[in-house]
Every structure is written in C-alpha cells, then in structure tokens.
Amino acid sequence: MRWVRALLKNASLAGAPKYIEHFSKFSPSPLSMKQFLDFGSSNACEKTSFTFLRQELPVRLANIMKEINLLPDRVLSTPSVQLVQSWYVQSLLDIMVFLDKDPEDQRTLSQFTEALVTIRNRHNDVVPTMAQGVLEYKDAYGDDPVSNQNIQYFLDRFYLSRISIRMLINQHTLIFDGSTNPAHPKHIGSIDPNCSVSDVVKDAKYFQGDLQLFSMEGFGTDAVIYLKALSTDSVERLPVYNKSAWRHYQTIQEAGDWCVPSTEPKNTSTYRVS
C-alpha cells in the first residue's frame, strides 16, 4: 500500500503545473471589510463560503506561485525557498481535491474546514523561511542591485498575498468550526468590529490605505496615516500575475543616466599636450 500512496502522490505533484497555469489566468477577487463583516454577521452560509474559497484560494495561490518562479535561479535554488514552494504546491493540491465535491454534503464541508486548518498551520513559518532563503542567497552570492530590486518587489507582493490567503482561511475556519472563542465572543471570525483603529494602523496598506514616515529634523519621526473612512472602500490590495508584473522581474540593466566618477581622477593641476 505504501508504494501505491507514493505513486498517487507523485501523480498529484505532476499535475500541479497544470493547475498553476490554469488558475493564474484569473485575477483574484478582492473583498472589502464590509463584505467580510456582512457575510460573517448576518448571512454566513458555509456552502457559499466553500464554493467561493475552492475557486478563490487556488487563484490567489497560483498567481503568487507564478511570481515565485520568476525569481532569479540562484534564489529559487536555495533550500528555504524550495521549501516554501513545496508548501504552496501541496496547499494548492489539497484544495484541488474539493473542486468537484458536493457542497450539500456536510462531511465534505467538515473535511474542507479541516483541510484549511492544515494549510494554515503548514504556512505558519512562511515569512521567516522566505527571509532565510533571501539570506542564503546573499550569503552565497553577495548583493546584486538588480536582483535585490526584483526580490524586494516580489516580497512586498508575496507578503500581501499571504495575508489575503490567511484572512480568507481564518474567516472560514473561525466562523464555521462550530465554536465561539470565549475570549472574543463578539468577533466576526478574526475581525473585531469594535477594534481600536490605532492598534491596527500597520495593516492600513493592505486595505488600500497607506502609512508614510517622515524624518522631522530635531523632532524624531512623524507618521502620516491614510485610512479609508468607509468600509466599502477598504478593499483588499491583491497582487495579480500579468505582463506588467512579469516585466518587473526582468534583469536587463540599462545604462544609468548619471555620471560615474573615475577610479583614478585626472590630475588637472598640470597641463599636458595631447
């Protein structure tokens, strides 16, 4: 039986590129804070959430997985980045199991929630592991301005994508796991509708806001925070894989438009005849 399970697993892994290619052709569907709150508080339907997530999660996973593959080969070859890739592939395959399942079957809904918990736990260490991969690359090959720019562009999008995926998973598992958190009985999933805004300003950028820091001479640092006043406007900011994103990863370095000082400056104190 062990070799049968191994054979089935290898067959599933072989199908992963097909799934990635298919779902990356779709753009993620960003949700607003109002949609999260309304769904969880008034008309939370597990079947509706199930049918949405089994399509939306693969789209979000596949889009960012396409961008992972655009990282420099030396970054992709690090053990930590390969580990992160394997987590994303396995999570995508875990969701594929439910594509054709009947949402009317309560057992299917329960298994789906369990699968989401497994995926969430699998991705607990994604951030430090990806950071370790970048360090492994820099330790082995040093700093390269072009690659560093591409990596930073990717990391900004990668972490926003991770937040969005985790948000969807947390909302579903917390609302439909059949229990209420006694410490936070008024929470709607992971959202506290009466939360203090000052405690969550660092999340402003995720919902189309911004946080800008300005150095004030002699007075430390001044923070200017932009927040969306209406919950209908605070929509998720999600990366999408397309030609524009692809161009950001190209390593063609054009000539600079600033002069570069010579390593051996000319001696201008003495006149020389050419």
DRENPA-3360 file (N, C-alpha, C; in nm, 2 decimals, always signed):
BEGIN
1 = MRWVRALL = +0.08/-0.12/+0.00/+0.00/+0.00/+0.00/+0.09/+0.13/+0.00 ~ +0.20/+0.12/+0.06/+0.29/+0.23/+0.07/+0.33/+0.28/-0.07 ~ +0.37/+0.19/-0.15/+0.41/+0.23/-0.29/+0.29/+0.28/-0.37 ~ +0.17/+0.24/-0.34/+0.05/+0.29/-0.41/+0.03/+0.44/-0.37 ~ +0.04/+0.47/-0.24/+0.03/+0.60/-0.19/+0.13/+0.69/-0.25 ~ +0.26/+0.64/-0.26/+0.37/+0.72/-0.32/+0.34/+0.75/-0.46 ~ +0.29/+0.65/-0.53/+0.26/+0.67/-0.68/+0.15/+0.77/-0.70 ~ +0.04/+0.77/-0.61/-0.06/+0.87/-0.62/-0.01/+1.01/-0.59;
9 = KNASLAGA = +0.07/+1.02/-0.49/+0.13/+1.15/-0.45/+0.21/+1.21/-0.57 ~ +0.29/+1.12/-0.63/+0.37/+1.17/-0.74/+0.29/+1.21/-0.86 ~ +0.18/+1.14/-0.88/+0.09/+1.18/-0.99/+0.02/+1.31/-0.96 ~ -0.01/+1.34/-0.83/-0.07/+1.47/-0.80/+0.03/+1.58/-0.82 ~ +0.15/+1.56/-0.77/+0.25/+1.66/-0.79/+0.28/+1.69/-0.94 ~ +0.27/+1.59/-1.02/+0.29/+1.61/-1.16/+0.18/+1.70/-1.22 ~ +0.06/+1.70/-1.16/-0.04/+1.78/-1.21/-0.04/+1.92/-1.16 ~ +0.05/+1.95/-1.07/+0.05/+2.09/-1.01/+0.07/+2.20/-1.11;
17 = PKYIEHFS = +0.17/+2.18/-1.20/+0.20/+2.29/-1.30/+0.07/+2.32/-1.39 ~ -0.01/+2.22/-1.42/-0.13/+2.24/-1.49/-0.23/+2.33/-1.42 ~ -0.24/+2.30/-1.29/-0.33/+2.38/-1.20/-0.28/+2.52/-1.19 ~ -0.15/+2.54/-1.17/-0.10/+2.67/-1.15/-0.12/+2.75/-1.28 ~ -0.09/+2.69/-1.39/-0.11/+2.76/-1.52/-0.26/+2.80/-1.54 ~ -0.35/+2.71/-1.51/-0.49/+2.74/-1.53/-0.54/+2.85/-1.44 ~ -0.52/+2.84/-1.31/-0.57/+2.93/-1.21/-0.50/+3.07/-1.21 ~ -0.38/+3.07/-1.26/-0.31/+3.20/-1.27/-0.36/+3.29/-1.38;
25 = KFSPSPLS = -0.44/+3.23/-1.47/-0.50/+3.31/-1.57/-0.62/+3.40/-1.52 ~ -0.66/+3.37/-1.40/-0.77/+3.45/-1.34/-0.72/+3.55/-1.24 ~ -0.78/+3.66/-1.23/-0.74/+3.77/-1.13/-0.82/+3.74/-1.00 ~ -0.75/+3.76/-0.88/-0.81/+3.74/-0.75/-0.93/+3.84/-0.74 ~ -1.03/+3.80/-0.66/-1.14/+3.88/-0.63/-1.13/+3.95/-0.50 ~ -1.09/+4.07/-0.49/-1.07/+4.14/-0.36/-1.20/+4.17/-0.29 ~ -1.20/+4.15/-0.16/-1.32/+4.17/-0.08/-1.30/+4.30/+0.01 ~ -1.40/+4.36/+0.04/-1.40/+4.48/+0.12/-1.42/+4.44/+0.27;
33 = MKQFLDFG = -1.38/+4.52/+0.36/-1.40/+4.49/+0.50/-1.55/+4.48/+0.53 ~ -1.63/+4.56/+0.46/-1.78/+4.55/+0.48/-1.83/+4.41/+0.43 ~ -1.77/+4.36/+0.32/-1.82/+4.23/+0.28/-1.78/+4.12/+0.38 ~ -1.66/+4.13/+0.44/-1.62/+4.03/+0.54/-1.72/+4.04/+0.66 ~ -1.75/+4.16/+0.70/-1.83/+4.18/+0.82/-1.98/+4.14/+0.80 ~ -2.03/+4.18/+0.68/-2.17/+4.15/+0.65/-2.19/+4.00/+0.64 ~ -2.09/+3.93/+0.57/-2.11/+3.79/+0.55/-2.10/+3.71/+0.68 ~ -2.01/+3.75/+0.77/-1.99/+3.68/+0.89/-2.10/+3.71/+0.99;
41 = SSNACEKT = -2.16/+3.82/+0.99/-2.26/+3.86/+1.09/-2.40/+3.83/+1.06 ~ -2.44/+3.84/+0.93/-2.58/+3.83/+0.90/-2.62/+3.71/+0.82 ~ -2.54/+3.67/+0.72/-2.59/+3.56/+0.63/-2.48/+3.46/+0.60 ~ -2.40/+3.43/+0.71/-2.29/+3.33/+0.69/-2.35/+3.20/+0.65 ~ -2.31/+3.16/+0.53/-2.36/+3.03/+0.47/-2.23/+2.95/+0.44 ~ -2.21/+2.83/+0.51/-2.09/+2.76/+0.49/-2.08/+2.70/+0.35 ~ -2.19/+2.67/+0.28/-2.19/+2.62/+0.15/-2.14/+2.73/+0.05 ~ -2.19/+2.85/+0.07/-2.15/+2.97/-0.01/-2.00/+2.99/+0.00;
49 = SFTFLRQE = -1.95/+2.99/+0.13/-1.81/+3.01/+0.16/-1.73/+2.90/+0.09 ~ -1.77/+2.78/+0.10/-1.70/+2.67/+0.05/-1.68/+2.68/-0.11 ~ -1.79/+2.71/-0.18/-1.79/+2.72/-0.32/-1.70/+2.84/-0.37 ~ -1.70/+2.94/-0.29/-1.62/+3.06/-0.32/-1.47/+3.03/-0.30 ~ -1.44/+2.97/-0.18/-1.30/+2.95/-0.15/-1.23/+2.84/-0.23 ~ -1.30/+2.74/-0.27/-1.24/+2.64/-0.35/-1.20/+2.69/-0.49 ~ -1.25/+2.80/-0.53/-1.21/+2.87/-0.65/-1.11/+2.98/-0.63 ~ -1.14/+3.06/-0.52/-1.06/+3.18/-0.50/-0.93/+3.15/-0.44;
57 = LPVRLANI = -0.92/+3.06/-0.35/-0.78/+3.03/-0.29/-0.69/+2.98/-0.40 ~ -0.73/+2.88/-0.49/-0.63/+2.84/-0.59/-0.59/+2.96/-0.68 ~ -0.68/+3.06/-0.71/-0.64/+3.17/-0.79/-0.53/+3.25/-0.72 ~ -0.55/+3.28/-0.59/-0.46/+3.36/-0.52/-0.32/+3.29/-0.50 ~ -0.33/+3.16/-0.48/-0.21/+3.08/-0.47/-0.13/+3.07/-0.60 ~ -0.21/+3.04/-0.71/-0.14/+3.03/-0.84/-0.08/+3.16/-0.89 ~ -0.14/+3.27/-0.86/-0.09/+3.40/-0.91/+0.05/+3.43/-0.84 ~ +0.06/+3.40/-0.71/+0.18/+3.43/-0.65/+0.29/+3.32/-0.68;
65 = MKEINLLP = +0.24/+3.20/-0.70/+0.33/+3.09/-0.74/+0.40/+3.12/-0.87 ~ +0.33/+3.18/-0.96/+0.39/+3.22/-1.09/+0.50/+3.32/-1.07 ~ +0.48/+3.41/-0.97/+0.58/+3.51/-0.95/+0.70/+3.45/-0.88 ~ +0.68/+3.35/-0.79/+0.79/+3.29/-0.73/+0.88/+3.23/-0.83 ~ +0.82/+3.17/-0.94/+0.90/+3.11/-1.04/+0.98/+3.21/-1.12 ~ +0.95/+3.34/-1.11/+1.02/+3.45/-1.18/+1.14/+3.50/-1.11 ~ +1.16/+3.45/-0.98/+1.28/+3.50/-0.91/+1.40/+3.44/-0.97 ~ +1.52/+3.51/-0.95/+1.65/+3.46/-1.00/+1.67/+3.32/-0.97;
73 = DRVLSTPS = +1.73/+3.24/-1.06/+1.75/+3.10/-1.03/+1.83/+3.07/-0.91 ~ +1.92/+3.16/-0.88/+2.01/+3.14/-0.76/+1.92/+3.16/-0.63 ~ +1.82/+3.24/-0.63/+1.73/+3.25/-0.52/+1.64/+3.12/-0.51 ~ +1.59/+3.08/-0.63/+1.50/+2.96/-0.63/+1.57/+2.84/-0.59 ~ +1.70/+2.83/-0.60/+1.77/+2.71/-0.57/+1.81/+2.70/-0.42 ~ +1.78/+2.80/-0.34/+1.81/+2.79/-0.20/+1.71/+2.69/-0.13 ~ +1.76/+2.62/-0.03/+1.68/+2.52/+0.03/+1.55/+2.58/+0.09 ~ +1.56/+2.70/+0.15/+1.44/+2.76/+0.22/+1.34/+2.80/+0.12;
81 = VQLVQSWY = +1.37/+2.86/+0.00/+1.28/+2.90/-0.10/+1.21/+2.77/-0.16 ~ +1.29/+2.67/-0.18/+1.23/+2.54/-0.23/+1.13/+2.48/-0.13 ~ +1.16/+2.50/+0.00/+1.07/+2.45/+0.10/+0.94/+2.53/+0.09 ~ +0.95/+2.66/+0.08/+0.83/+2.74/+0.07/+0.75/+2.70/-0.06 ~ +0.82/+2.68/-0.17/+0.75/+2.64/-0.29/+0.67/+2.51/-0.27 ~ +0.74/+2.42/-0.20/+0.67/+2.29/-0.18/+0.55/+2.30/-0.09 ~ +0.55/+2.40/+0.00/+0.43/+2.42/+0.08/+0.31/+2.47/+0.00 ~ +0.34/+2.57/-0.09/+0.24/+2.62/-0.17/+0.18/+2.52/-0.27;
89 = VQSLLDIM = +0.27/+2.44/-0.33/+0.22/+2.33/-0.42/+0.13/+2.24/-0.35 ~ +0.17/+2.19/-0.23/+0.09/+2.10/-0.15/-0.04/+2.16/-0.11 ~ -0.04/+2.28/-0.08/-0.17/+2.35/-0.04/-0.26/+2.36/-0.15 ~ -0.21/+2.39/-0.27/-0.29/+2.40/-0.39/-0.35/+2.26/-0.42 ~ -0.27/+2.16/-0.41/-0.32/+2.03/-0.44/-0.43/+1.98/-0.33 ~ -0.41/+2.03/-0.21/-0.51/+2.00/-0.11/-0.65/+2.05/-0.14 ~ -0.65/+2.17/-0.20/-0.78/+2.24/-0.24/-0.83/+2.17/-0.36 ~ -0.75/+2.13/-0.45/-0.80/+2.07/-0.58/-0.89/+1.95/-0.55;
97 = VFLDKDPE = -0.87/+1.88/-0.44/-0.95/+1.76/-0.40/-1.09/+1.80/-0.39 ~ -1.12/+1.93/-0.36/-1.26/+1.97/-0.34/-1.33/+2.03/-0.46 ~ -1.26/+2.04/-0.57/-1.32/+2.11/-0.68/-1.45/+2.06/-0.73 ~ -1.46/+1.93/-0.73/-1.58/+1.86/-0.78/-1.67/+1.80/-0.67 ~ -1.64/+1.84/-0.54/-1.72/+1.78/-0.43/-1.85/+1.85/-0.42 ~ -1.95/+1.78/-0.36/-2.09/+1.84/-0.35/-2.10/+1.92/-0.22 ~ -2.13/+2.05/-0.24/-2.14/+2.14/-0.12/-2.26/+2.11/-0.03 ~ -2.35/+2.02/-0.08/-2.46/+1.98/+0.00/-2.43/+1.87/+0.10;
105 = DQRTLSQF = -2.31/+1.82/+0.09/-2.26/+1.71/+0.17/-2.19/+1.77/+0.29 ~ -2.25/+1.75/+0.41/-2.19/+1.81/+0.53/-2.05/+1.75/+0.56 ~ -2.03/+1.63/+0.53/-1.90/+1.57/+0.55/-1.79/+1.64/+0.47 ~ -1.83/+1.67/+0.35/-1.74/+1.75/+0.26/-1.70/+1.88/+0.32 ~ -1.80/+1.95/+0.37/-1.78/+2.08/+0.43/-1.69/+2.07/+0.55 ~ -1.71/+1.97/+0.63/-1.62/+1.95/+0.75/-1.48/+1.91/+0.71 ~ -1.46/+1.83/+0.61/-1.33/+1.79/+0.56/-1.26/+1.92/+0.50 ~ -1.33/+2.00/+0.44/-1.28/+2.12/+0.38/-1.22/+2.22/+0.49;
113 = TEALVTIR = -1.30/+2.23/+0.59/-1.25/+2.32/+0.70/-1.13/+2.26/+0.77 ~ -1.12/+2.13/+0.78/-1.00/+2.06/+0.84/-0.89/+2.08/+0.74 ~ -0.91/+2.07/+0.61/-0.80/+2.09/+0.52/-0.75/+2.24/+0.53 ~ -0.84/+2.33/+0.54/-0.79/+2.47/+0.56/-0.71/+2.49/+0.68 ~ -0.74/+2.43/+0.79/-0.66/+2.44/+0.91/-0.53/+2.38/+0.89 ~ -0.52/+2.27/+0.82/-0.39/+2.21/+0.79/-0.30/+2.30/+0.70 ~ -0.37/+2.36/+0.60/-0.30/+2.46/+0.52/-0.25/+2.58/+0.60 ~ -0.33/+2.63/+0.68/-0.29/+2.74/+0.77/-0.17/+2.71/+0.85;
121 = NRHNDVVP = -0.18/+2.59/+0.92/-0.06/+2.55/+1.00/+0.06/+2.53/+0.92 ~ +0.05/+2.47/+0.80/+0.16/+2.45/+0.72/+0.23/+2.58/+0.68 ~ +0.16/+2.68/+0.67/+0.21/+2.81/+0.63/+0.25/+2.90/+0.74 ~ +0.25/+2.85/+0.86/+0.28/+2.93/+0.98/+0.42/+3.00/+0.97 ~ +0.52/+2.93/+0.91/+0.66/+2.97/+0.91/+0.70/+3.02/+0.77 ~ +0.60/+3.06/+0.69/+0.64/+3.11/+0.56/+0.72/+3.23/+0.56 ~ +0.69/+3.33/+0.64/+0.76/+3.45/+0.64/+0.91/+3.43/+0.68 ~ +0.94/+3.37/+0.80/+1.08/+3.35/+0.84/+1.16/+3.26/+0.74;
129 = TMAQGVLE = +1.09/+3.16/+0.68/+1.15/+3.07/+0.59/+1.19/+3.14/+0.46 ~ +1.10/+3.23/+0.41/+1.13/+3.30/+0.29/+1.25/+3.40/+0.32 ~ +1.24/+3.46/+0.43/+1.35/+3.55/+0.47/+1.49/+3.48/+0.48 ~ +1.48/+3.36/+0.53/+1.60/+3.28/+0.54/+1.65/+3.24/+0.40 ~ +1.56/+3.22/+0.31/+1.61/+3.19/+0.17/+1.68/+3.31/+0.11 ~ +1.63/+3.43/+0.13/+1.70/+3.55/+0.08/+1.84/+3.56/+0.14 ~ +1.85/+3.54/+0.27/+1.98/+3.54/+0.34/+2.07/+3.44/+0.29 ~ +2.02/+3.32/+0.26/+2.10/+3.21/+0.20/+2.16/+3.26/+0.06;
137 = YKDAYGDD = +2.07/+3.32/-0.01/+2.12/+3.37/-0.15/+2.23/+3.48/-0.13 ~ +2.21/+3.57/-0.04/+2.30/+3.68/-0.02/+2.43/+3.63/+0.03 ~ +2.43/+3.53/+0.12/+2.55/+3.48/+0.18/+2.63/+3.40/+0.07 ~ +2.56/+3.34/-0.02/+2.63/+3.26/-0.12/+2.68/+3.35/-0.24 ~ +2.61/+3.45/-0.28/+2.64/+3.53/-0.40/+2.66/+3.68/-0.38 ~ +2.64/+3.73/-0.26/+2.66/+3.87/-0.23/+2.54/+3.95/-0.28 ~ +2.56/+4.08/-0.27/+2.45/+4.17/-0.31/+2.46/+4.21/-0.46 ~ +2.34/+4.20/-0.53/+2.33/+4.24/-0.67/+2.22/+4.34/-0.68;
145 = PVSNQNIQ = +2.24/+4.47/-0.71/+2.14/+4.57/-0.71/+2.01/+4.53/-0.79 ~ +2.03/+4.47/-0.91/+1.92/+4.44/-0.99/+1.84/+4.33/-0.93 ~ +1.90/+4.22/-0.88/+1.83/+4.11/-0.82/+1.77/+4.16/-0.69 ~ +1.84/+4.24/-0.61/+1.78/+4.29/-0.49/+1.65/+4.37/-0.51 ~ +1.65/+4.44/-0.62/+1.53/+4.52/-0.66/+1.41/+4.43/-0.69 ~ +1.44/+4.32/-0.77/+1.34/+4.22/-0.81/+1.29/+4.15/-0.68 ~ +1.38/+4.11/-0.60/+1.34/+4.04/-0.48/+1.25/+4.12/-0.39 ~ +1.29/+4.25/-0.37/+1.21/+4.34/-0.28/+1.07/+4.36/-0.34;
153 = YFLDRFYL = +1.06/+4.37/-0.47/+0.93/+4.38/-0.54/+0.85/+4.26/-0.52 ~ +0.91/+4.14/-0.53/+0.84/+4.02/-0.50/+0.79/+4.01/-0.36 ~ +0.88/+4.04/-0.26/+0.85/+4.02/-0.12/+0.73/+4.10/-0.08 ~ +0.72/+4.23/-0.13/+0.61/+4.31/-0.10/+0.48/+4.25/-0.14 ~ +0.48/+4.19/-0.26/+0.36/+4.13/-0.32/+0.33/+3.99/-0.25 ~ +0.44/+3.92/-0.22/+0.43/+3.79/-0.16/+0.36/+3.80/-0.02 ~ +0.41/+3.89/+0.06/+0.35/+3.91/+0.19/+0.21/+3.96/+0.19 ~ +0.17/+4.04/+0.10/+0.04/+4.09/+0.09/-0.05/+3.97/+0.05;
161 = SRISIRML = +0.00/+3.89/-0.05/-0.08/+3.77/-0.09/-0.10/+3.67/+0.03 ~ +0.01/+3.66/+0.11/+0.00/+3.56/+0.22/-0.11/+3.61/+0.32 ~ -0.11/+3.74/+0.35/-0.21/+3.80/+0.44/-0.35/+3.77/+0.39 ~ -0.37/+3.79/+0.26/-0.50/+3.78/+0.20/-0.55/+3.63/+0.21 ~ -0.46/+3.54/+0.18/-0.49/+3.40/+0.19/-0.53/+3.36/+0.33 ~ -0.44/+3.40/+0.42/-0.47/+3.37/+0.56/-0.60/+3.43/+0.61 ~ -0.63/+3.55/+0.56/-0.75/+3.62/+0.60/-0.87/+3.53/+0.56 ~ -0.87/+3.49/+0.44/-0.98/+3.40/+0.39/-1.00/+3.27/+0.47;
169 = INQHTLIF = -0.88/+3.21/+0.50/-0.88/+3.08/+0.57/-0.93/+3.10/+0.71 ~ -0.88/+3.21/+0.78/-0.92/+3.23/+0.92/-1.07/+3.26/+0.93 ~ -1.12/+3.34/+0.84/-1.26/+3.38/+0.85/-1.35/+3.25/+0.83 ~ -1.31/+3.17/+0.74/-1.39/+3.04/+0.72/-1.38/+2.95/+0.84 ~ -1.26/+2.92/+0.88/-1.24/+2.82/+0.99/-1.30/+2.87/+1.12 ~ -1.29/+3.00/+1.15/-1.33/+3.05/+1.28/-1.49/+3.07/+1.28 ~ -1.55/+3.10/+1.17/-1.69/+3.11/+1.16/-1.76/+2.98/+1.16 ~ -1.70/+2.88/+1.09/-1.78/+2.75/+1.07/-1.72/+2.63/+1.14;
177 = DGSTNPAH = -1.63/+2.66/+1.24/-1.58/+2.54/+1.31/-1.67/+2.50/+1.42 ~ -1.79/+2.57/+1.44/-1.89/+2.53/+1.54/-1.87/+2.57/+1.68 ~ -1.77/+2.66/+1.70/-1.74/+2.70/+1.84/-1.72/+2.85/+1.84 ~ -1.74/+2.91/+1.96/-1.72/+3.06/+1.98/-1.60/+3.08/+2.07 ~ -1.51/+3.17/+2.04/-1.40/+3.20/+2.12/-1.45/+3.27/+2.25 ~ -1.44/+3.21/+2.37/-1.49/+3.28/+2.49/-1.42/+3.41/+2.52 ~ -1.30/+3.42/+2.47/-1.22/+3.55/+2.50/-1.26/+3.66/+2.41 ~ -1.32/+3.63/+2.29/-1.36/+3.73/+2.20/-1.50/+3.69/+2.14;
185 = PKHIGSID = -1.60/+3.69/+2.22/-1.74/+3.64/+2.18/-1.80/+3.73/+2.07 ~ -1.76/+3.86/+2.06/-1.82/+3.95/+1.96/-1.74/+3.95/+1.83 ~ -1.63/+3.88/+1.82/-1.56/+3.88/+1.70/-1.63/+3.81/+1.59 ~ -1.62/+3.86/+1.47/-1.67/+3.80/+1.35/-1.56/+3.73/+1.27 ~ -1.54/+3.61/+1.30/-1.42/+3.54/+1.25/-1.30/+3.59/+1.33 ~ -1.21/+3.65/+1.25/-1.09/+3.71/+1.32/-1.10/+3.86/+1.33 ~ -1.22/+3.91/+1.30/-1.23/+4.06/+1.29/-1.31/+4.11/+1.42 ~ -1.26/+4.21/+1.48/-1.33/+4.27/+1.60/-1.39/+4.40/+1.54;
193 = PNCSVSDV = -1.53/+4.40/+1.53/-1.60/+4.51/+1.47/-1.58/+4.64/+1.55 ~ -1.54/+4.62/+1.68/-1.53/+4.74/+1.77/-1.38/+4.76/+1.80 ~ -1.29/+4.72/+1.72/-1.15/+4.73/+1.75/-1.10/+4.88/+1.75 ~ -0.99/+4.90/+1.81/-0.93/+5.03/+1.81/-0.85/+5.05/+1.69 ~ -0.88/+5.15/+1.61/-0.81/+5.17/+1.48/-0.66/+5.19/+1.51 ~ -0.62/+5.26/+1.62/-0.48/+5.29/+1.64/-0.40/+5.16/+1.66 ~ -0.47/+5.05/+1.70/-0.39/+4.93/+1.72/-0.36/+4.85/+1.59 ~ -0.43/+4.89/+1.48/-0.41/+4.82/+1.36/-0.37/+4.91/+1.24;
201 = VKDAKYFQ = -0.31/+5.02/+1.27/-0.27/+5.11/+1.16/-0.17/+5.05/+1.07 ~ -0.09/+4.95/+1.12/+0.01/+4.89/+1.04/-0.05/+4.81/+0.93 ~ -0.18/+4.77/+0.94/-0.24/+4.69/+0.84/-0.31/+4.78/+0.73 ~ -0.29/+4.92/+0.75/-0.36/+5.01/+0.66/-0.34/+4.98/+0.51 ~ -0.21/+4.95/+0.48/-0.18/+4.94/+0.34/-0.25/+4.82/+0.27 ~ -0.28/+4.72/+0.35/-0.35/+4.60/+0.29/-0.49/+4.64/+0.24 ~ -0.55/+4.73/+0.31/-0.69/+4.77/+0.27/-0.69/+4.90/+0.20 ~ -0.59/+4.92/+0.11/-0.58/+5.04/+0.02/-0.55/+5.17/+0.09;
209 = GDLQLFSM = -0.51/+5.16/+0.21/-0.46/+5.28/+0.28/-0.31/+5.30/+0.27 ~ -0.25/+5.38/+0.35/-0.10/+5.40/+0.34/-0.05/+5.45/+0.47 ~ +0.08/+5.42/+0.49/+0.14/+5.47/+0.61/+0.28/+5.52/+0.57 ~ +0.30/+5.65/+0.59/+0.42/+5.72/+0.54/+0.49/+5.78/+0.66 ~ +0.62/+5.76/+0.67/+0.71/+5.81/+0.78/+0.79/+5.92/+0.72 ~ +0.80/+6.03/+0.80/+0.88/+6.14/+0.76/+0.98/+6.18/+0.87 ~ +1.10/+6.20/+0.84/+1.20/+6.24/+0.94/+1.19/+6.39/+0.96 ~ +1.16/+6.42/+1.09/+1.14/+6.56/+1.12/+1.26/+6.61/+1.20;
217 = EGFGTDAV = +1.34/+6.70/+1.14/+1.47/+6.74/+1.20/+1.45/+6.79/+1.34 ~ +1.52/+6.72/+1.43/+1.52/+6.76/+1.57/+1.39/+6.71/+1.65 ~ +1.30/+6.65/+1.58/+1.17/+6.61/+1.65/+1.14/+6.46/+1.62 ~ +1.24/+6.38/+1.59/+1.21/+6.24/+1.57/+1.14/+6.21/+1.44 ~ +1.05/+6.12/+1.44/+0.98/+6.08/+1.32/+0.83/+6.11/+1.32 ~ +0.78/+6.16/+1.22/+0.64/+6.19/+1.21/+0.57/+6.09/+1.12 ~ +0.46/+6.04/+1.16/+0.39/+5.94/+1.08/+0.26/+6.00/+1.03 ~ +0.24/+5.98/+0.90/+0.12/+6.03/+0.83/+0.04/+5.91/+0.79;
225 = IYLKALST = -0.07/+5.89/+0.84/-0.15/+5.77/+0.81/-0.27/+5.80/+0.73 ~ -0.29/+5.73/+0.62/-0.41/+5.74/+0.53/-0.50/+5.62/+0.55 ~ -0.62/+5.64/+0.59/-0.71/+5.53/+0.61/-0.84/+5.55/+0.52 ~ -0.90/+5.44/+0.48/-1.03/+5.45/+0.41/-1.14/+5.47/+0.51 ~ -1.21/+5.58/+0.50/-1.31/+5.61/+0.60/-1.43/+5.51/+0.59 ~ -1.47/+5.47/+0.47/-1.58/+5.38/+0.45/-1.54/+5.23/+0.44 ~ -1.61/+5.14/+0.51/-1.57/+5.00/+0.50/-1.59/+4.95/+0.36 ~ -1.68/+5.01/+0.28/-1.70/+4.97/+0.14/-1.58/+5.00/+0.05;
233 = DSVERLPV = -1.50/+5.10/+0.09/-1.38/+5.14/+0.02/-1.25/+5.07/+0.06 ~ -1.25/+5.01/+0.18/-1.13/+4.95/+0.23/-1.13/+4.81/+0.17 ~ -1.09/+4.80/+0.04/-1.09/+4.67/-0.03/-0.95/+4.61/-0.03 ~ -0.94/+4.48/-0.03/-0.81/+4.41/-0.03/-0.72/+4.46/-0.14 ~ -0.59/+4.47/-0.12/-0.50/+4.51/-0.22/-0.42/+4.38/-0.26 ~ -0.45/+4.32/-0.37/-0.40/+4.19/-0.41/-0.32/+4.19/-0.53 ~ -0.20/+4.12/-0.53/-0.12/+4.11/-0.65/-0.18/+4.02/-0.75 ~ -0.16/+4.06/-0.88/-0.21/+3.97/-0.99/-0.09/+3.95/-1.08;
241 = YNKSAWRH = -0.08/+3.83/-1.13/+0.03/+3.79/-1.22/-0.02/+3.83/-1.36 ~ +0.06/+3.92/-1.43/+0.03/+3.96/-1.57/+0.16/+4.00/-1.63 ~ +0.15/+4.06/-1.75/+0.27/+4.10/-1.82/+0.34/+4.22/-1.75 ~ +0.26/+4.30/-1.69/+0.32/+4.41/-1.61/+0.41/+4.36/-1.50 ~ +0.36/+4.26/-1.42/+0.43/+4.20/-1.32/+0.56/+4.13/-1.37 ~ +0.54/+4.06/-1.48/+0.65/+3.98/-1.54/+0.77/+4.08/-1.58 ~ +0.73/+4.20/-1.63/+0.84/+4.29/-1.67/+0.92/+4.33/-1.55 ~ +0.87/+4.34/-1.43/+0.94/+4.38/-1.31/+1.05/+4.28/-1.28;
249 = YQTIQEAG = +1.04/+4.16/-1.32/+1.14/+4.06/-1.29/+1.25/+4.04/-1.39 ~ +1.24/+4.12/-1.50/+1.35/+4.11/-1.60/+1.47/+4.18/-1.55 ~ +1.59/+4.11/-1.57/+1.71/+4.16/-1.51/+1.80/+4.24/-1.61 ~ +1.73/+4.29/-1.71/+1.81/+4.38/-1.81/+1.84/+4.51/-1.74 ~ +1.97/+4.54/-1.73/+2.01/+4.67/-1.66/+2.05/+4.77/-1.76 ~ +1.97/+4.88/-1.78/+2.00/+4.98/-1.87/+2.11/+5.07/-1.82 ~ +2.18/+5.14/-1.91/+2.28/+5.24/-1.87/+2.22/+5.34/-1.78 ~ +2.30/+5.38/-1.68/+2.25/+5.48/-1.59/+2.25/+5.62/-1.65;
257 = DWCVPSTE = +2.17/+5.71/-1.60/+2.16/+5.85/-1.65/+2.23/+5.95/-1.56 ~ +2.33/+5.90/-1.48/+2.41/+5.98/-1.40/+2.56/+5.95/-1.43 ~ +2.64/+6.05/-1.42/+2.79/+6.02/-1.44/+2.85/+5.94/-1.33 ~ +2.94/+5.86/-1.36/+3.01/+5.78/-1.26/+3.15/+5.83/-1.24 ~ +3.20/+5.85/-1.12/+3.33/+5.91/-1.10/+3.44/+5.80/-1.14 ~ +3.55/+5.85/-1.20/+3.66/+5.76/-1.23/+3.73/+5.71/-1.11 ~ +3.78/+5.59/-1.12/+3.85/+5.53/-1.00/+3.98/+5.60/-0.99 ~ +4.04/+5.66/-1.10/+4.16/+5.73/-1.09/+4.14/+5.87/-1.15;
265 = PKNTSTYR = +4.09/+5.97/-1.07/+4.06/+6.10/-1.12/+4.18/+6.17/-1.19 ~ +4.15/+6.24/-1.29/+4.26/+6.31/-1.37/+4.33/+6.41/-1.28 ~ +4.46/+6.43/-1.31/+4.54/+6.54/-1.24/+4.52/+6.66/-1.32 ~ +4.44/+6.75/-1.28/+4.41/+6.88/-1.35/+4.50/+6.99/-1.32 ~ +4.60/+6.96/-1.23/+4.69/+7.07/-1.19/+4.80/+7.10/-1.29 ~ +4.83/+7.00/-1.38/+4.93/+7.01/-1.48/+4.88/+7.00/-1.62 ~ +4.91/+7.10/-1.70/+4.87/+7.10/-1.84/+4.95/+7.00/-1.92 ~ +4.88/+6.91/-2.00/+4.95/+6.82/-2.08/+4.91/+6.84/-2.23;
273 = VS = +5.01/+6.83/-2.31/+4.98/+6.84/-2.46/+4.94/+6.71/-2.51 ~ +4.82/+6.70/-2.58/+4.78/+6.58/-2.63/+4.87/+6.53/-2.74;
% end
